[in-house]
Amino acid sequence: MATTDLAPQRIRVFGGAIVASISKAATREPVVVGKPYLPAFEFIKSKWKIDENRTVMICSRINTDVKFGRDHGLRTLLVLNEAQQMDELEKLRTSGRADLLPNYYATSIASILPQIKQS
């Protein structure tokens, strides 16, 4: 169970708790296929013929999206939002977690459109 920043007084059961309970009952380890794990990337890469050297992953979450992109050789662009602000990037930078820092960040997805049109 976990609390969220959006509702700190509420307790919500998220996917991890459900997977853990099923894993325990089944006495088997789960195979995780979502972000940031390899099976998800392999599927995306094969389905859409992704070239890592020409791809930038647009991200809204550090711990899933940015990690997914970085783990699989993609450049990452984090769009700042309520959950992911500049102070979070500063914390990562000072704590030595460069593996979770995006290559780029923007305050809005619209702010990158002029760069796309120029290329």
N, C-alpha and C positions, 0 to 999 in steps of 0.2 A: 504494500500500500504506500501511497505517497501523497504529499500535498503539492499544490502548484502555486506559483506566484499569482495566478489569476484568482485563486480561491484558497488562501492559506488556512482558513478555518475548516475547510472541508477535507475529508479523506476520500480519495478516489482509488479504485483498483485499476491499475494500468496493465498493459499486456504482459510485462515481465512477471507480475504476481500470478497471473493466470497461467502462463507458460510454466512457471516453477511448480505450481500445484499439480498440473497435468503430468509434468515430468516426474514428480515424486510418486504420484499414483501409478504411473506406467512403468516406473523403475527404468527409465530410458532417458538419455540426454537428448535434448531437442536439437534439430538442425535449423539454425536461424538463417533465413533467406532475405530479410529486409535490409534497409540501409543501416549501418555502413558495411555490411558483410559481402564477401566475394560472390556468392551465388547471384545476388541482385545485380552486381556489376557485370558479371558474365552474360546474364540474360539481356541486359540493356545493350551491351556492346555488340552481341551477335544479332539482336533484332534490328538495331538501327545503324549498324556498321560504324560505330564510334571510332574516331581516330583521336587518341589521347592528346596528340600534339596540336590538334586544331580545335579542341573542345574546352570550353569554360563552363563549369557547373555553376548555375545561379542558385544560391543557397539562402534559406531563411533561418536555419538552425545550425549552430556550431557543432554540437555533439553528434549529430546524425549527418547532415548535408555536407558540411565542410570536411568532417572526418572521412566521409565516403569519398569525396573527390580527392582529397589528399592521399588517402590510402591506395587509390587506384590510378595515380599519376595524372589526374586532371588538375588544371588550374581552377581556382575557386573564386567566386565573387559573392560576398555576403551582403545581402540587402538588410540594412539595419531596420529593426522593428521594435515593438514593445518588449519582446522577450530577449532580443539581442541588441545591446547598445554598445557604444564606444568604450564605456568603462569595462565591459566584459572582455573586449579585445586587449585593453591595457592590463587587466589581471592575468590574462594568458601570457602576454609578452613578458611581464615581470616574474611570472612563476616558472618560466622556462618551458612552457607548453607550446612551443613554436609549431608542433605537429598539428595543432588545432587552429592555427591562425590562417585566415583566408589569404590568398594572394592579393586580392583586391576587396574593397568594400565600397558601398554606395548608400546614400540616404534614401534613394528611390530608384526603382528600376528604370524610370523615365530618364534619370540622369546619365545613363549609359547610351541612350539612343543616338546622340550626336557622334559618339565614337564609332558606333556600328555603321552609321551612314558613311563615314569617312573611309572605312576599310573596304 
